[in-house]
Amino acid sequence: MKHVLVSVFVAGVATAIVAVVANAQVRASASHTIVIKPKSGCCPCAQRWAYPQVQNPSLRLVDGQPLTFAVMPDRPIDAYVSVENVSPNSVTFGVRIDTSRKSVEHRVNFCSGMACYPSFVIQSDEQGQVTLQPGERDHTFKLQFDPQGVSGQSVIGVVIYNVAEMSDYISFDVTFEATTSSVDQPLRDVTIAPNPASDVVYVSAVAGARVEILDALGRLVHAQVMPSDRTAMSITELPSGAYRLVVRNGERSLSQPLQIIR
């Protein structure tokens, strides 16, 4: 028992000596500025997707759609990206975006499924998830980009992933160029007929142009690339109502109202 008390006493003296020395060092360095550097690391939105990619993903981007958009600095834009389920099974997908390459002056947020998210959210929740049957396409995902009057480039990374299997995904970049030299002139010699239409609408424009149909809420409900100067578009899957038909060729576009009546 005596040995234990002696050990405790010696340890207490040693601790007191260490404390005195430490206090002396602090007083001696009081005239110097102490800089504490934060741990190195990156913003969560810039982290890489943590899962290895499968060789044949269940999802793919619909062919012919643009992934680069040129806009005037004072004009916000909704950039739609359509995805297709190419697997033999149903797939529920979610979305994650990477804003680490966005200009700090620009603002961007995204919508998917039944939800639109504020600019500080980078990944969809259950309301933003979409279930696609084999061969079905989704047109609800879009990036809402606002240059806020500032020229420059912003690149947004996108991952669209299978919720049930996180290694089953596609990734791509969407580029926004905000510049006063952007060409946003209407196309010439574009016609759509009949209008109103019921089952088929014929579009005349340059071959290779992309034709989009937007509903009354501005959502992309149909899109295809024109294989020739005159293309027949089936609209039988669209309900009656007011739509807008947009023809895009590079940075030029034409927008016209379209009525579907049955």
WONORQUI-V709816 format. One record per pair of residues at least 4 apart in sequence whose ideal C-beta (glycine too) atoms are under 8 Angstrom apart, sorted by the first residue. I is the first residue (numbers start at 1). J is the second residue. D is the distance in Angstrom with one decimal. If there is no record, write none. Layout:
# WONORQUI-V709816
<<I & J & D> <I & J & D>>
This chain:
# WONORQUI-V709816
<<1 & 5 & 6.7> <2 & 6 & 6.4> <3 & 7 & 6.4> <4 & 8 & 6.5> <5 & 9 & 6.3> <6 & 10 & 6.3> <7 & 11 & 6.3> <8 & 12 & 6.3> <9 & 13 & 6.6> <10 & 14 & 6.5> <11 & 15 & 6.4> <12 & 16 & 6.4> <13 & 17 & 6.5> <14 & 18 & 6.5> <15 & 19 & 6.4> <16 & 20 & 6.5> <17 & 21 & 6.4> <18 & 22 & 6.2> <19 & 23 & 6.3> <20 & 24 & 6.4> <21 & 25 & 6.5> <22 & 26 & 6.6> <23 & 27 & 6.4> <24 & 28 & 6.2> <25 & 29 & 6.3> <26 & 30 & 6.7> <29 & 34 & 7.2> <42 & 46 & 4.6> <42 & 47 & 6.3> <42 & 100 & 7.5> <43 & 47 & 7.8> <43 & 100 & 6.3> <44 & 122 & 7.5> <45 & 97 & 7.5> <45 & 98 & 5.8> <45 & 99 & 5.1> <45 & 100 & 5.9> <45 & 122 & 4.8> <46 & 98 & 6.2> <46 & 100 & 3.4> <49 & 96 & 7.2> <49 & 159 & 5.2> <49 & 161 & 7.7> <49 & 169 & 6.9> <49 & 171 & 6.7> <50 & 166 & 7.9> <51 & 161 & 7.9> <51 & 166 & 4.5> <51 & 167 & 4.5> <51 & 169 & 7.3> <52 & 167 & 5.5> <53 & 57 & 6.9> <53 & 167 & 6.3> <53 & 169 & 6.4> <53 & 171 & 7.7> <54 & 165 & 7.7> <54 & 167 & 5.2> <54 & 168 & 5.2> <57 & 162 & 7.7> <57 & 168 & 5.4> <57 & 169 & 6.1> <57 & 170 & 5.3> <58 & 85 & 6.2> <58 & 86 & 6.5> <58 & 87 & 3.6> <58 & 89 & 7.3> <58 & 91 & 4.8> <58 & 162 & 5.7> <58 & 168 & 5.3> <59 & 83 & 5.4> <59 & 84 & 7.0> <59 & 85 & 6.3> <59 & 86 & 7.0> <59 & 87 & 7.9> <59 & 91 & 6.5> <59 & 93 & 6.1> <59 & 132 & 7.9> <59 & 160 & 5.8> <59 & 162 & 7.0> <59 & 168 & 7.5> <59 & 169 & 7.2> <59 & 170 & 5.2> <60 & 83 & 7.1> <60 & 84 & 5.6> <60 & 86 & 5.2> <60 & 170 & 6.4> <61 & 65 & 6.8> <61 & 81 & 6.8> <61 & 82 & 7.2> <61 & 83 & 6.1> <61 & 84 & 7.6> <61 & 170 & 6.7> <61 & 172 & 6.7> <62 & 82 & 4.0> <62 & 83 & 6.8> <62 & 84 & 5.4> <62 & 137 & 6.0> <62 & 223 & 6.6> <63 & 225 & 6.9> <64 & 210 & 5.6> <64 & 223 & 7.7> <64 & 224 & 7.2> <64 & 225 & 3.5> <65 & 80 & 7.6> <65 & 81 & 6.5> <65 & 82 & 6.0> <65 & 210 & 6.5> <65 & 223 & 6.5> <66 & 210 & 7.1> <66 & 248 & 7.0> <67 & 81 & 7.3> <67 & 172 & 6.4> <67 & 173 & 6.8> <67 & 174 & 5.2> <67 & 175 & 6.7> <68 & 174 & 7.6> <68 & 175 & 4.5> <68 & 176 & 7.9> <68 & 177 & 7.1> <69 & 77 & 5.8> <69 & 79 & 5.2> <69 & 145 & 7.2> <69 & 174 & 7.4> <69 & 175 & 7.2> <69 & 176 & 5.3> <69 & 177 & 7.1> <70 & 177 & 4.5> <70 & 179 & 6.7> <70 & 182 & 4.1> <70 & 183 & 7.0> <70 & 184 & 7.6> <70 & 251 & 4.9> <71 & 75 & 5.1> <71 & 76 & 7.7> <71 & 77 & 4.9> <71 & 145 & 7.2> <71 & 147 & 6.4> <71 & 176 & 6.7> <71 & 177 & 7.2> <71 & 178 & 5.6> <71 & 182 & 5.8> <71 & 184 & 7.4> <72 & 147 & 7.7> <72 & 178 & 7.2> <72 & 179 & 7.7> <72 & 180 & 6.6> <72 & 182 & 5.4> <72 & 184 & 6.6> <73 & 147 & 4.5> <73 & 148 & 7.9> <73 & 149 & 5.2> <73 & 150 & 5.8> <73 & 151 & 5.0> <73 & 178 & 4.6> <73 & 179 & 7.2> <73 & 180 & 6.6> <74 & 147 & 7.2> <74 & 149 & 5.3> <75 & 147 & 7.4> <75 & 184 & 7.7> <76 & 144 & 6.9> <76 & 145 & 6.5> <76 & 146 & 4.2> <76 & 147 & 7.4> <77 & 144 & 7.9> <77 & 145 & 5.3> <77 & 176 & 7.5> <78 & 142 & 5.1> <78 & 143 & 7.6> <78 & 144 & 5.6> <78 & 145 & 7.9> <78 & 218 & 6.4> <79 & 142 & 6.0> <79 & 143 & 4.6> <79 & 144 & 7.9> <79 & 145 & 6.2> <79 & 174 & 6.0> <79 & 176 & 7.4> <80 & 139 & 6.3> <80 & 141 & 7.1> <80 & 142 & 4.5> <80 & 212 & 7.5> <80 & 219 & 8.0> <80 & 220 & 4.2> <80 & 223 & 7.8> <81 & 141 & 5.3> <81 & 142 & 6.9> <81 & 143 & 7.4> <81 & 158 & 7.1> <81 & 174 & 6.8> <82 & 137 & 5.7> <82 & 138 & 6.6> <82 & 139 & 4.9> <82 & 141 & 7.6> <82 & 220 & 6.6> <82 & 223 & 5.8> <83 & 93 & 7.0> <83 & 132 & 7.7> <83 & 137 & 6.9> <83 & 138 & 5.4> <83 & 141 & 6.6> <83 & 160 & 5.6> <83 & 170 & 7.5> <84 & 132 & 7.5> <84 & 135 & 7.4> <84 & 136 & 7.3> <84 & 137 & 4.6> <84 & 138 & 7.8> <85 & 90 & 7.4> <85 & 91 & 4.9> <85 & 132 & 3.8> <85 & 133 & 6.7> <85 & 134 & 5.8> <85 & 135 & 6.6> <85 & 136 & 5.5> <85 & 137 & 7.7> <86 & 134 & 8.0> <86 & 135 & 7.6> <87 & 91 & 6.1> <87 & 134 & 6.3> <88 & 134 & 5.4> <89 & 134 & 6.6> <90 & 131 & 6.0> <90 & 132 & 6.7> <90 & 133 & 5.3> <90 & 134 & 7.0> <91 & 131 & 7.1> <91 & 132 & 5.4> <91 & 162 & 5.3> <91 & 164 & 7.7> <91 & 168 & 7.7> <92 & 129 & 5.4> <92 & 130 & 6.9> <92 & 131 & 4.4> <92 & 132 & 7.8> <92 & 162 & 7.2> <92 & 163 & 4.7> <92 & 164 & 6.6> <93 & 129 & 6.6> <93 & 130 & 5.8> <93 & 132 & 7.0> <93 & 138 & 7.7> <93 & 160 & 5.4> <93 & 161 & 6.2> <93 & 162 & 5.9> <93 & 163 & 6.5> <94 & 112 & 7.7> <94 & 123 & 7.0> <94 & 124 & 4.7> <94 & 128 & 6.6> <94 & 129 & 5.0> <94 & 160 & 7.6> <94 & 161 & 5.8> <94 & 163 & 5.2> <95 & 110 & 6.4> <95 & 112 & 4.8> <95 & 123 & 7.1> <95 & 124 & 4.6> <95 & 128 & 6.4> <95 & 141 & 6.0> <95 & 158 & 6.8> <95 & 159 & 7.2> <95 & 160 & 5.5> <95 & 161 & 7.8> <96 & 122 & 6.1> <96 & 123 & 4.4> <96 & 124 & 7.4> <96 & 158 & 7.5> <96 & 159 & 4.6> <96 & 161 & 7.0> <97 & 108 & 7.8> <97 & 110 & 5.6> <97 & 122 & 5.2> <97 & 123 & 7.7> <97 & 143 & 7.5> <97 & 156 & 5.7> <97 & 157 & 6.6> <97 & 158 & 5.5> <97 & 159 & 7.7> <98 & 122 & 7.2> <98 & 156 & 6.9> <98 & 157 & 3.4> <98 & 158 & 7.6> <98 & 159 & 7.7> <99 & 108 & 6.4> <99 & 122 & 6.6> <99 & 156 & 6.2> <100 & 157 & 7.6> <101 & 154 & 7.0> <101 & 155 & 4.1> <101 & 156 & 7.4> <101 & 157 & 7.1> <102 & 106 & 5.7> <102 & 108 & 6.0> <102 & 154 & 4.3> <102 & 155 & 7.2> <102 & 156 & 6.3> <103 & 150 & 6.9> <103 & 152 & 4.5> <103 & 153 & 6.7> <103 & 154 & 4.8> <105 & 147 & 7.6> <105 & 148 & 6.0> <105 & 150 & 3.9> <105 & 152 & 6.8> <106 & 145 & 6.9> <106 & 146 & 6.9> <106 & 147 & 5.5> <106 & 148 & 6.4> <106 & 150 & 6.6> <106 & 152 & 6.9> <106 & 154 & 4.7> <106 & 176 & 7.2> <106 & 178 & 7.0> <107 & 119 & 5.6> <107 & 145 & 7.6> <107 & 146 & 4.5> <107 & 148 & 5.8> <108 & 119 & 6.4> <108 & 143 & 5.9> <108 & 144 & 6.7> <108 & 145 & 5.1> <108 & 146 & 7.3> <108 & 154 & 6.7> <108 & 156 & 5.9> <108 & 176 & 7.8> <109 & 116 & 6.9> <109 & 117 & 5.6> <109 & 118 & 5.9> <109 & 119 & 4.5> <109 & 121 & 7.3> <109 & 143 & 7.7> <109 & 144 & 5.2> <110 & 116 & 7.5> <110 & 117 & 5.9> <110 & 124 & 7.8> <110 & 141 & 7.1> <110 & 142 & 6.8> <110 & 143 & 5.2> <110 & 144 & 6.9> <111 & 115 & 6.7> <111 & 116 & 3.9> <111 & 117 & 7.1> <111 & 128 & 7.7> <111 & 140 & 6.8> <111 & 141 & 7.0> <111 & 142 & 5.2> <111 & 144 & 6.8> <112 & 124 & 5.1> <112 & 128 & 4.2> <112 & 129 & 7.5> <112 & 130 & 6.6> <112 & 140 & 5.8> <112 & 141 & 4.6> <112 & 142 & 7.9> <113 & 124 & 7.1> <113 & 127 & 6.2> <113 & 128 & 4.7> <113 & 129 & 5.7> <113 & 130 & 4.6> <113 & 140 & 5.6> <114 & 127 & 5.1> <114 & 128 & 7.2> <114 & 140 & 8.0> <115 & 124 & 6.7> <115 & 125 & 7.0> <115 & 127 & 4.0> <115 & 128 & 4.1> <116 & 144 & 7.5> <117 & 121 & 3.9> <117 & 124 & 7.1> <117 & 128 & 6.9> <124 & 128 & 3.0> <124 & 129 & 6.1> <125 & 129 & 7.6> <129 & 163 & 6.0> <130 & 138 & 4.9> <130 & 140 & 6.3> <130 & 141 & 7.8> <132 & 136 & 4.4> <132 & 137 & 7.3> <132 & 138 & 5.8> <139 & 219 & 6.6> <139 & 220 & 3.9> <139 & 221 & 5.9> <139 & 222 & 7.5> <139 & 223 & 6.8> <140 & 219 & 6.2> <140 & 220 & 7.8> <141 & 160 & 7.2> <142 & 220 & 7.4> <143 & 156 & 5.9> <143 & 158 & 7.8> <143 & 174 & 5.7> <145 & 154 & 7.0> <145 & 156 & 8.0> <145 & 176 & 4.9> <147 & 151 & 7.3> <147 & 152 & 7.5> <147 & 176 & 7.5> <147 & 178 & 3.6> <150 & 178 & 6.6> <151 & 178 & 5.2> <151 & 179 & 5.3> <151 & 180 & 6.7> <152 & 178 & 5.8> <153 & 175 & 6.7> <153 & 176 & 6.9> <153 & 177 & 5.5> <153 & 178 & 7.4> <154 & 175 & 7.5> <154 & 176 & 4.7> <154 & 178 & 7.6> <155 & 173 & 5.4> <155 & 174 & 7.4> <155 & 175 & 5.1> <155 & 176 & 7.7> <156 & 173 & 6.9> <156 & 174 & 4.9> <156 & 175 & 7.9> <156 & 176 & 7.4> <157 & 171 & 6.8> <157 & 172 & 7.7> <157 & 173 & 5.6> <158 & 171 & 6.7> <158 & 172 & 5.6> <158 & 173 & 7.3> <158 & 174 & 6.2> <159 & 169 & 5.5> <159 & 170 & 7.5> <159 & 171 & 4.7> <160 & 169 & 6.3> <160 & 170 & 5.5> <160 & 171 & 7.8> <161 & 166 & 5.9> <161 & 168 & 6.7> <161 & 169 & 3.6> <162 & 166 & 7.2> <162 & 168 & 3.7> <162 & 169 & 6.5> <164 & 168 & 7.8> <177 & 182 & 6.9> <178 & 182 & 7.7> <182 & 251 & 6.4> <183 & 250 & 7.6> <183 & 251 & 4.4> <183 & 252 & 6.2> <184 & 251 & 6.5> <184 & 252 & 7.3> <184 & 253 & 7.0> <185 & 252 & 5.4> <186 & 252 & 6.9> <186 & 253 & 6.9> <186 & 254 & 4.9> <187 & 205 & 6.3> <187 & 206 & 7.5> <187 & 209 & 7.4> <187 & 247 & 5.8> <187 & 249 & 5.8> <187 & 252 & 5.2> <187 & 253 & 6.8> <187 & 254 & 4.3> <189 & 204 & 7.4> <189 & 205 & 7.4> <190 & 203 & 7.5> <190 & 204 & 6.6> <190 & 205 & 4.6> <190 & 247 & 5.3> <190 & 254 & 4.8> <190 & 256 & 7.9> <191 & 203 & 7.5> <191 & 204 & 4.5> <192 & 201 & 5.8> <192 & 202 & 7.0> <192 & 203 & 5.3> <192 & 204 & 7.7> <192 & 245 & 5.7> <192 & 256 & 6.0> <192 & 258 & 6.7> <193 & 201 & 7.2> <193 & 202 & 5.4> <194 & 201 & 7.0> <194 & 202 & 7.8> <195 & 201 & 7.0> <195 & 256 & 7.8> <195 & 257 & 7.8> <195 & 258 & 5.9> <195 & 259 & 6.3> <196 & 258 & 7.9> <196 & 259 & 3.8> <196 & 260 & 6.7> <196 & 261 & 4.4> <197 & 201 & 4.4> <197 & 235 & 6.3> <197 & 258 & 6.9> <197 & 259 & 7.3> <197 & 260 & 6.0> <197 & 261 & 7.6> <198 & 235 & 7.9> <198 & 260 & 6.9> <198 & 261 & 6.2> <198 & 262 & 5.1> <199 & 234 & 6.9> <199 & 235 & 6.6> <199 & 236 & 5.2> <200 & 232 & 5.4> <200 & 233 & 6.7> <200 & 234 & 5.8> <200 & 235 & 6.7> <201 & 232 & 7.7> <201 & 233 & 5.1> <201 & 235 & 5.8> <201 & 245 & 7.4> <201 & 258 & 6.8> <202 & 230 & 6.3> <202 & 231 & 7.2> <202 & 232 & 5.5> <202 & 233 & 7.5> <203 & 211 & 5.5> <203 & 226 & 6.7> <203 & 230 & 7.3> <203 & 231 & 5.2> <203 & 233 & 6.1> <203 & 245 & 7.4> <203 & 247 & 6.8> <204 & 229 & 6.3> <204 & 230 & 4.9> <205 & 209 & 4.7> <205 & 211 & 7.6> <205 & 226 & 6.1> <205 & 229 & 6.9> <205 & 247 & 5.0> <205 & 249 & 7.2> <205 & 254 & 7.7> <206 & 226 & 7.4> <206 & 229 & 6.6> <206 & 249 & 5.6> <207 & 226 & 5.6> <207 & 227 & 6.6> <207 & 228 & 5.2> <207 & 229 & 5.4> <208 & 225 & 6.5> <208 & 226 & 6.4> <208 & 249 & 7.1> <209 & 225 & 7.3> <209 & 226 & 5.0> <209 & 247 & 5.3> <209 & 248 & 6.3> <209 & 249 & 4.3> <210 & 223 & 6.6> <210 & 224 & 7.5> <210 & 225 & 5.4> <210 & 226 & 7.6> <210 & 247 & 7.3> <210 & 248 & 4.6> <210 & 249 & 7.5> <211 & 223 & 6.9> <211 & 224 & 5.7> <211 & 225 & 7.6> <211 & 226 & 6.1> <211 & 231 & 7.1> <211 & 233 & 6.5> <211 & 245 & 6.8> <211 & 246 & 7.3> <211 & 247 & 5.5> <211 & 248 & 7.9> <212 & 220 & 5.7> <212 & 222 & 7.1> <212 & 223 & 4.7> <212 & 245 & 7.3> <212 & 246 & 4.5> <212 & 247 & 7.9> <212 & 248 & 6.9> <213 & 220 & 7.5> <213 & 221 & 5.5> <213 & 222 & 4.2> <213 & 223 & 7.4> <213 & 233 & 7.8> <213 & 235 & 7.3> <213 & 238 & 7.1> <213 & 243 & 5.3> <213 & 244 & 7.3> <213 & 245 & 5.5> <213 & 246 & 7.7> <213 & 258 & 6.7> <214 & 218 & 5.5> <214 & 219 & 6.4> <214 & 220 & 5.9> <214 & 221 & 6.8> <214 & 243 & 6.4> <214 & 244 & 4.6> <214 & 245 & 7.9> <214 & 246 & 6.5> <215 & 219 & 5.1> <215 & 221 & 5.1> <215 & 241 & 7.2> <215 & 243 & 5.9> <216 & 241 & 6.4> <216 & 242 & 5.4> <216 & 243 & 7.3> <218 & 244 & 8.0> <221 & 238 & 6.2> <221 & 243 & 7.4> <222 & 233 & 7.2> <222 & 235 & 7.1> <222 & 237 & 7.8> <222 & 238 & 6.7> <224 & 231 & 7.5> <224 & 233 & 6.6> <226 & 231 & 4.5> <227 & 231 & 6.5> <235 & 260 & 5.9> <238 & 243 & 7.1> <238 & 260 & 5.6> <239 & 260 & 7.3> <240 & 260 & 5.2> <240 & 261 & 5.7> <240 & 262 & 5.2> <241 & 259 & 7.9> <241 & 260 & 6.0> <242 & 257 & 6.8> <242 & 258 & 7.8> <242 & 259 & 6.1> <243 & 257 & 7.4> <243 & 258 & 4.4> <243 & 259 & 7.4> <243 & 260 & 6.3> <244 & 255 & 5.8> <244 & 256 & 7.1> <244 & 257 & 5.9> <244 & 258 & 6.5> <245 & 255 & 7.3> <245 & 256 & 5.3> <245 & 257 & 7.6> <245 & 258 & 4.4> <246 & 253 & 6.0> <246 & 254 & 7.0> <246 & 255 & 4.8> <247 & 253 & 6.7> <247 & 254 & 4.6> <248 & 252 & 7.3> <248 & 253 & 4.8> <249 & 253 & 7.6>>
